[in-house]
């Protein structure tokens, strides 16, 4: 069964895709909230547990596009079911893990499936709605990411703290099964109208899109934006407890407040992403520089640290809808292109978490925050050139290209 793109409202299928993203993100972020418990059980230090965030991200960046290529010829719903199955296996293995190497394998499996799901979901979002609503649809789907931070992460942290970290992964497994059932019931395959929705596009055509200079600059800026945020987010729990002085029991509430900030920010950015794409990215990332700087300077003052932490939540990962719209205009709306973009986003996670972990033993828990400031400044510089392109900036097409193939759509001529 197929559906045609809708106008005026976001279809139910997009909300269901958000539920799947919620499951993926809750699993990805759970480690950040369970670092002390995991370190104790697996017999490692906080730095090694921090690398589990990196391992998940590496699996997403490398394994996600490979898995997408393997599933490219399957109908979207069948591909989603395969991804759910692999992701479920990864979380069950994590729940059963008793050693660090087994946990690493579990994170690799989960990360690979998570990235493929993100790419396919964002591609479906673009195909299920009119082009002028892509940012809003991506924003709705990305609410799954924000709710994963708002509810999933604190809930996993609470469950893990109260009943053992294994219980957190069993809970995520249950959420995964529910999301898969909802997907079977409500997600329909979009009708193959136009080149962006064409399911038979060749791999060569899709790979050609990845060489466009505007696309390359877009994914670099996405990497830096997310890297800036995750250099701090990955270490919120130890920073807030060891430097700021909050108790471990308070951390889930603080993460809940941070998640609420990301949900608000994502909703606002989703509304702005279609008509003010680049200005939203410039202003949002510039504000993140300020909030990261404030967090670095006042980490040991609880009220100010909390205020700047919430600011990071408002303008950090919430840039996703605008980043996605920019990439789809500079590249295409196909699953592979969206998965590659997601891979570079998670490359930002790798940079932030890995370099942050490496800096902590030598410079302390404030070092990852300083790293985030530097990455955010570089991100602003990478975004600024796009202001010169009307189509990237707000979707306005240049007069000389009005008769040419639509930019942002897959062109294989």
Secondary structure, DSSP 8 states (H G I E B T S, - for coil): -EE--BSSS--HHHHHHHHHHHHHHHHHHHHHHSHHHHHHHHT--HHHHHHHHHHHHHIIIIIHHHHHHHTTTS-HHHHHHHHHHHHHHHHHHHHH--SHHHHHHHHHHHHHHHHHHHHHHHHHHHHHB-GGGHHHHHHHHHHHHHHIIIIIIHHHHHHHHHH-HHHHHHHHHHHHHHHHHHHHHH--EE---TGGG-TT--HHHHHHHTT-HHHHHHHHHHHHHHHHHHHHHTTHHHIIIIII---HHHHHHHHHHHHHHHHHHHHHHHHHTTTSHHHHHHHHHHHHHHHHHHHHHTTTSHHHHHHHHHHHHHHSGGGHHHHHHHHHHHS-SSHHHHHHHHHHHHHHHHHHHHHHHHHHHHH-TTHHHHHHHHHHHHHHHHHHGGGG-HHHHHS---GGGTTS--TTS----
